[in-house]
């Protein structure tokens, strides 16, 4: 997903959730995306967009999850050392692998 399209989705989802009157346990959303370049993603989401970097977690299968905060919402940016094999379904089926 293109960064600008993702950002628009992230903002609209947060606004829709708060405006819809949904009774949520948490006032924000947690959204995860896969990226192919951790350094570029950290620069884009942290420096270009100005989201607060709240930590990086090592993933058990190799890779890292960088967490960025915007209000009560958290963006989880996952970068694998090696791209996991394609499974029969899931997020890899919903996007163009050339955009990851």
C-alpha positions as CSV (number, residue, x, y, z in Angstrom):
1,X,0.0,0.0,0.0
2,X,1.4,3.4,-0.9
3,X,2.4,5.5,2.2
4,X,0.0,8.3,1.4
5,X,-2.9,5.9,0.9
6,X,-2.0,4.1,4.1
7,X,-1.9,7.4,6.0
8,X,-5.3,8.5,4.7
9,X,-6.7,5.1,5.8
10,X,-5.1,5.4,9.2
11,X,-6.5,8.8,9.8
12,X,-10.0,8.0,8.4
13,X,-10.2,4.8,10.5
14,X,-9.3,6.6,13.7
15,X,-11.9,9.4,12.9
16,X,-14.6,6.9,12.0
17,X,-14.1,4.9,15.1
18,X,-14.3,7.9,17.4
19,X,-17.2,9.5,15.5
20,X,-19.3,6.3,15.2
21,X,-20.1,6.1,18.9
22,X,-18.7,2.6,19.0
23,X,-18.2,1.3,22.6
24,X,-14.5,0.4,22.4
25,X,-12.2,-0.9,25.1
26,X,-9.5,1.4,23.8
27,X,-10.0,4.9,22.4
28,X,-7.6,4.3,19.5
29,X,-6.7,1.7,16.9
30,X,-3.7,-0.6,16.5
31,X,-2.8,-1.1,12.8
32,X,0.0,-3.2,11.5
33,X,1.8,-3.1,8.1
34,X,4.7,-5.0,6.5
35,X,7.6,-3.1,5.0
36,X,10.7,-4.2,3.1
37,X,13.1,-1.5,4.4
38,X,13.0,-0.8,8.1
39,X,15.3,2.2,8.0
40,X,13.3,4.0,5.3
41,X,10.0,3.2,7.1
42,X,11.4,4.6,10.4
43,X,12.5,7.7,8.7
44,X,9.1,8.2,6.9
45,X,6.8,7.5,9.8
46,X,9.0,9.0,12.5
47,X,10.7,12.0,10.8
48,X,8.5,12.8,7.7
49,X,5.1,12.3,9.3
50,X,6.3,13.1,12.8
51,X,4.7,10.1,14.6
52,X,6.2,9.3,18.0
53,X,8.5,6.2,18.0
54,X,7.5,4.4,21.1
55,X,9.7,1.3,20.8
56,X,11.1,-1.5,18.7
57,X,10.5,-5.1,19.4
58,X,12.5,-8.1,18.1
59,X,10.2,-10.6,16.4
60,X,10.6,-14.3,17.3
61,X,10.8,-15.3,13.6
62,X,13.5,-12.7,12.7
63,X,12.7,-9.1,12.0
64,X,11.6,-6.1,14.0
65,X,8.3,-4.4,14.9
66,X,8.6,-0.6,15.2
67,X,5.8,1.0,17.1
68,X,4.7,4.6,16.3
69,X,2.0,6.5,18.2
70,X,-0.5,9.1,17.1
71,X,-2.9,10.0,19.9
72,X,-4.4,6.8,21.3
73,X,-3.6,4.9,18.0
74,X,-0.5,2.8,17.4
75,X,1.0,2.0,14.0
76,X,3.0,-1.3,14.1
77,X,5.5,-1.4,11.3
78,X,7.0,-4.8,10.8
79,X,10.2,-5.4,8.8
80,X,11.4,-9.0,8.4
81,X,15.0,-9.9,7.9
82,X,13.8,-12.4,5.2
83,X,10.3,-12.1,3.7
84,X,8.2,-15.0,5.1
85,X,6.9,-17.5,2.6
86,X,3.6,-16.8,1.0
87,X,0.8,-18.6,2.7
88,X,-2.6,-19.6,1.3
89,X,-4.3,-16.5,2.7
90,X,-3.9,-13.4,4.8
91,X,-2.5,-10.0,4.4
92,X,0.0,-11.0,1.7
93,X,-3.0,-11.9,-0.5
94,X,-4.6,-8.5,0.0
95,X,-1.7,-6.4,-1.3
96,X,0.7,-6.3,-4.3
97,X,4.0,-7.8,-3.0
98,X,5.8,-5.2,-5.2
99,X,4.4,-2.5,-2.8
100,X,5.6,-4.2,0.4
